[in-house]
Amino acid sequence: MREAYGEFVAFFFGWAYTVFIVGGGAATIAAAFGDFSCAFFGADGRWAGLFGVAAIAVTTGVNALGLRVGASAQNVLTVLKEAALLAVVVVGFGWGRAPIDLARGAGSYGGWGFWSLFAAGALNALWAYSGSTDSVKMAEEITDVRRALPRALIGAAVSLTAVYVLFNVALMRVLPIEEMAGREFVAGEAMARVFGEPGGRAAADSFSMPEMESRREH
């Protein structure tokens, strides 16, 4: 940004990125962590904010211990997140019996009604890919950047798409799509349908801590 547009634009972008994009992303993830923690511990929703603040403090403290410690923590949390997603996929395809009829839901909205709903859904779905573009920040550290960086960007997009498509199909095999509306934690509800209350609590636990690996995950 500095080389292309000068010092002012570079400084303004860096400041805005740190405060609004990174800060806002951390706040959103912390809010989700607080909700999942309340579901797991059976706590009142008023504690969600405190859980979120504590998670940010712990994550900041871990990263302040150094790059090696922070990277190790991120790697562990990434493995836990992927394991939780794949566990839901296995359960959904193994135990789910609900019919999947996307046409029935989409057919109720024609023209701009459908596209407005699609845009609202896409906004949330894009969170799954929000960190993949951070790969470009490693360009100056890569030896064969022209070969490695396209592989990293394309590979991340393709793998994320595959995982989340399978994840959503698995959920729909357990919980019909019309029953998902209004539910705050669909994965927990789906696991509760299969394994009862312990399954729902386990899902809340699995999807809480991995959420706090921060926007640096990729």
Contacts in CASP RR format, 6 or more apart in sequence:
PFRMAT RR
TARGET T0000
AUTHOR 0000-0000-0000
METHOD contacts of the structure
MODEL  1
MREAYGEFVAFFFGWAYTVFIVGGGAATIAAAFGDFSCAFFGADGRWAGL
FGVAAIAVTTGVNALGLRVGASAQNVLTVLKEAALLAVVVVGFGWGRAPI
DLARGAGSYGGWGFWSLFAAGALNALWAYSGSTDSVKMAEEITDVRRALP
RALIGAAVSLTAVYVLFNVALMRVLPIEEMAGREFVAGEAMARVFGEPGG
RAAADSFSMPEMESRREH
1 9 0 8 1.000
1 10 0 8 1.000
1 13 0 8 1.000
1 14 0 8 1.000
2 9 0 8 1.000
2 10 0 8 1.000
22 215 0 8 1.000
25 130 0 8 1.000
25 215 0 8 1.000
26 56 0 8 1.000
26 214 0 8 1.000
26 215 0 8 1.000
29 211 0 8 1.000
29 212 0 8 1.000
29 214 0 8 1.000
29 215 0 8 1.000
30 49 0 8 1.000
30 52 0 8 1.000
30 53 0 8 1.000
30 55 0 8 1.000
30 56 0 8 1.000
30 212 0 8 1.000
31 48 0 8 1.000
31 49 0 8 1.000
31 52 0 8 1.000
32 211 0 8 1.000
33 51 0 8 1.000
33 52 0 8 1.000
33 55 0 8 1.000
33 208 0 8 1.000
33 209 0 8 1.000
33 211 0 8 1.000
33 212 0 8 1.000
34 47 0 8 1.000
34 48 0 8 1.000
34 49 0 8 1.000
34 51 0 8 1.000
34 52 0 8 1.000
34 55 0 8 1.000
34 208 0 8 1.000
35 45 0 8 1.000
35 48 0 8 1.000
35 184 0 8 1.000
35 185 0 8 1.000
36 185 0 8 1.000
36 204 0 8 1.000
36 205 0 8 1.000
36 207 0 8 1.000
36 208 0 8 1.000
36 211 0 8 1.000
37 43 0 8 1.000
37 47 0 8 1.000
37 48 0 8 1.000
37 51 0 8 1.000
37 52 0 8 1.000
37 55 0 8 1.000
37 204 0 8 1.000
37 208 0 8 1.000
38 44 0 8 1.000
38 45 0 8 1.000
38 47 0 8 1.000
38 48 0 8 1.000
38 51 0 8 1.000
39 185 0 8 1.000
39 188 0 8 1.000
39 200 0 8 1.000
39 201 0 8 1.000
39 204 0 8 1.000
40 201 0 8 1.000
40 204 0 8 1.000
40 205 0 8 1.000
40 208 0 8 1.000
43 51 0 8 1.000
55 212 0 8 1.000
56 212 0 8 1.000
58 212 0 8 1.000
59 212 0 8 1.000
59 213 0 8 1.000
59 214 0 8 1.000
62 69 0 8 1.000
62 70 0 8 1.000
62 73 0 8 1.000
63 69 0 8 1.000
63 70 0 8 1.000
63 73 0 8 1.000
63 214 0 8 1.000
73 213 0 8 1.000
74 213 0 8 1.000
74 214 0 8 1.000
74 216 0 8 1.000
74 217 0 8 1.000
77 209 0 8 1.000
77 210 0 8 1.000
77 212 0 8 1.000
77 213 0 8 1.000
77 217 0 8 1.000
78 210 0 8 1.000
78 213 0 8 1.000
78 217 0 8 1.000
80 206 0 8 1.000
80 209 0 8 1.000
80 210 0 8 1.000
81 207 0 8 1.000
81 210 0 8 1.000
81 211 0 8 1.000
81 213 0 8 1.000
82 163 0 8 1.000
83 206 0 8 1.000
84 203 0 8 1.000
84 206 0 8 1.000
84 207 0 8 1.000
84 210 0 8 1.000
85 163 0 8 1.000
85 164 0 8 1.000
85 167 0 8 1.000
86 163 0 8 1.000
87 206 0 8 1.000
88 167 0 8 1.000
88 170 0 8 1.000
88 171 0 8 1.000
88 187 0 8 1.000
88 190 0 8 1.000
88 191 0 8 1.000
88 203 0 8 1.000
89 163 0 8 1.000
89 166 0 8 1.000
89 167 0 8 1.000
89 170 0 8 1.000
90 170 0 8 1.000
91 170 0 8 1.000
91 174 0 8 1.000
91 190 0 8 1.000
91 191 0 8 1.000
91 194 0 8 1.000
92 170 0 8 1.000
92 171 0 8 1.000
92 173 0 8 1.000
92 174 0 8 1.000
92 190 0 8 1.000
92 194 0 8 1.000
93 169 0 8 1.000
93 170 0 8 1.000
93 173 0 8 1.000
95 174 0 8 1.000
95 194 0 8 1.000
96 170 0 8 1.000
96 173 0 8 1.000
96 174 0 8 1.000
96 194 0 8 1.000
97 173 0 8 1.000
98 172 0 8 1.000
98 173 0 8 1.000
98 174 0 8 1.000
98 175 0 8 1.000
98 176 0 8 1.000
99 176 0 8 1.000
100 169 0 8 1.000
100 172 0 8 1.000
100 173 0 8 1.000
100 177 0 8 1.000
101 177 0 8 1.000
102 177 0 8 1.000
104 178 0 8 1.000
105 177 0 8 1.000
105 178 0 8 1.000
106 114 0 8 1.000
107 114 0 8 1.000
109 117 0 8 1.000
125 164 0 8 1.000
128 160 0 8 1.000
128 164 0 8 1.000
129 156 0 8 1.000
129 157 0 8 1.000
129 160 0 8 1.000
130 215 0 8 1.000
131 215 0 8 1.000
131 217 0 8 1.000
131 218 0 8 1.000
132 153 0 8 1.000
132 156 0 8 1.000
132 157 0 8 1.000
132 160 0 8 1.000
132 218 0 8 1.000
133 153 0 8 1.000
133 218 0 8 1.000
134 215 0 8 1.000
134 216 0 8 1.000
134 218 0 8 1.000
135 149 0 8 1.000
135 152 0 8 1.000
135 153 0 8 1.000
135 156 0 8 1.000
135 218 0 8 1.000
136 149 0 8 1.000
136 153 0 8 1.000
138 149 0 8 1.000
138 152 0 8 1.000
139 145 0 8 1.000
139 149 0 8 1.000
142 148 0 8 1.000
142 149 0 8 1.000
156 218 0 8 1.000
170 190 0 8 1.000
171 180 0 8 1.000
171 186 0 8 1.000
171 187 0 8 1.000
171 190 0 8 1.000
172 180 0 8 1.000
174 190 0 8 1.000
174 193 0 8 1.000
174 194 0 8 1.000
175 186 0 8 1.000
175 189 0 8 1.000
175 190 0 8 1.000
175 193 0 8 1.000
180 186 0 8 1.000
183 189 0 8 1.000
185 203 0 8 1.000
185 204 0 8 1.000
185 207 0 8 1.000
187 203 0 8 1.000
187 207 0 8 1.000
188 199 0 8 1.000
188 200 0 8 1.000
188 203 0 8 1.000
188 204 0 8 1.000
188 207 0 8 1.000
189 200 0 8 1.000
190 203 0 8 1.000
191 199 0 8 1.000
191 200 0 8 1.000
191 202 0 8 1.000
191 203 0 8 1.000
192 199 0 8 1.000
192 200 0 8 1.000
192 203 0 8 1.000
195 202 0 8 1.000
END
